[in-house]
Amino acid sequence: MANLCVVGSHAVNGVAAIHSEILKATVFRDFFEMWPEKFQNKTNGITPRRWLLLCNPGLSDLICDKIGEDWTVHLEQLQELKQWAKDPAFQRAVMKVKQENKLRLASLIERDTGVKINPASMFDVQVKRIHEYKRQLLNILHVITLYNRIKRDPSAPVTPRTVMIGGKAAPGYYIAKQIIALACAVGNTVNNDPDVGDNLKLIFLENYRVTLAERIMPAADLSEQISTAGTEASGTGNMKFMLNGALTIGTMDGANVEMAEEAGEDNLFIFGMRVDDVEDLKRRGYNAYEYYERNPELRQCIEQIRSGFFSPGEPGRFAHLAEVLLQHDRFLHLADYDAYIEAQQKVSEAYQNQAKWAEMVITNIATSGKFSSDRTIAEYAREIWGVEPTWEKLPAPHETV
Ligand SMILES: *Cc1c(COP(=O)(O)O)cnc(C)c1O
């Protein structure tokens, strides 16, 4: 069907720069050779009306106080906020709004799940459809690693975290359903261990949907965008988090690449294999056991999943998931484990310095203007549909012929 689409269309585009390049180099290589002029890029965007003005009135008001209200229809104007990135008063104001949003989300979650949340902890959030390529399992491996470290030395200082994972699995996608079950099982173990206290929680958020996303984005400190490089066409959740002042831990995939370009790589936590590294590794032959044998902390996590540590009533419950990671993993989780744990360590250290963290947050908000869907739609209009955007009012319905 994709082949017929290319033949029948006058324009073909990917939804982020890296995705458009992958289409030309691999999926539609022959078509690109024949009709290079058909191929374009249109990086996705999100609407700032829903994803900031409506869902985060506290932050919206702060921004309006500084730069007026035109940013809601000219999002690139957020750039003007850069001049206050190092301003202690503005930093405190932005972090105060974040704290209020976190308290509101915490009470909603406590009501729905019964889990008591530490509002001073970092809110570390991965919300998106459950899929192997998005690598929720890598996130869960990090939580298990933190848990094992606390158990080994309960008195060692830590940066408290509340990890939230939310998303739906397609009804027939067996492994995705298992991933949800594992997140719930690890959460049950971690959340009820007195050695852990309120230094670590793992919450699975049920029924993730736009209504819940509008509560979550304003309250997030850390945005998890950790797909295997080359698999996420663009992502739009990444943009919603950025606009609401969460920092991103992510791979060089989809629109993360352009977010790093806009904000500067120092203002995101980028880690792991690039698309070229993924291709090289697959060409050489990926062997998960190499990583499993080399790293005892990783080995412990996999063994706990495999042997029923998180499912004592049913020891074989997650054996299949462990086998997927070790023997049938198209998404190379274990190859990125070391780099991910190291990047998460940097996140924890950064969170200790709230002024520096706030500076990064403001820089991210200020450089998120490119990701307005107004920009995306204007590009489709001019470069594909051949029409000029206009501010003229449309005729009222009764005036149309
Ligand atoms: C934005 C959004 C998505 C897309 O999230 P990604 O992280 O880009 O996959 C999915 N579901 C809901 C409810 C959303 O609001």
The ligand as an SDF file (V2000), in Angstrom:
LIG
                    3D

 15 15  0  0  0  0  0  0  0  0999 V2000
    0.5050   12.8550   22.6700 C   0  0  0  0  0  0  0  0  0  0  0  0
   -0.1920   11.5790   22.9790 C   0  0  0  0  0  0  0  0  0  0  0  0
    0.3110   10.3700   22.4720 C   0  0  0  0  0  0  0  0  0  0  0  0
    1.5740   10.2820   21.6410 C   0  0  0  0  0  0  0  0  0  0  0  0
    2.6580   10.0950   22.5400 O   0  0  0  0  0  0  0  0  0  0  0  0
    4.0930    9.6280   22.0120 P   0  0  0  0  0  0  0  0  0  0  0  0
    4.9590    9.7080   23.2430 O   0  0  0  0  0  0  0  0  0  0  0  0
    4.5090   10.6170   20.9640 O   0  0  0  0  0  0  0  0  0  0  0  0
    3.9490    8.2420   21.4960 O   0  0  0  0  0  0  0  0  0  0  0  0
   -0.3540    9.1900   22.7810 C   0  0  0  0  0  0  0  0  0  0  0  0
   -1.4670    9.1890   23.5600 N   0  0  0  0  0  0  0  0  0  0  0  0
   -1.9510   10.3260   24.0990 C   0  0  0  0  0  0  0  0  0  0  0  0
   -3.1770   10.2610   24.9590 C   0  0  0  0  0  0  0  0  0  0  0  0
   -1.3460   11.5640   23.8320 C   0  0  0  0  0  0  0  0  0  0  0  0
   -1.8590   12.6840   24.3480 O   0  0  0  0  0  0  0  0  0  0  0  0
  1  2  1  0
  2  3  1  0
  2 14  2  0
  3  4  1  0
  3 10  2  0
  4  5  1  0
  5  6  1  0
  6  7  2  0
  6  8  1  0
  6  9  1  0
 10 11  1  0
 11 12  2  0
 12 13  1  0
 12 14  1  0
 14 15  1  0
M  END
$$$$
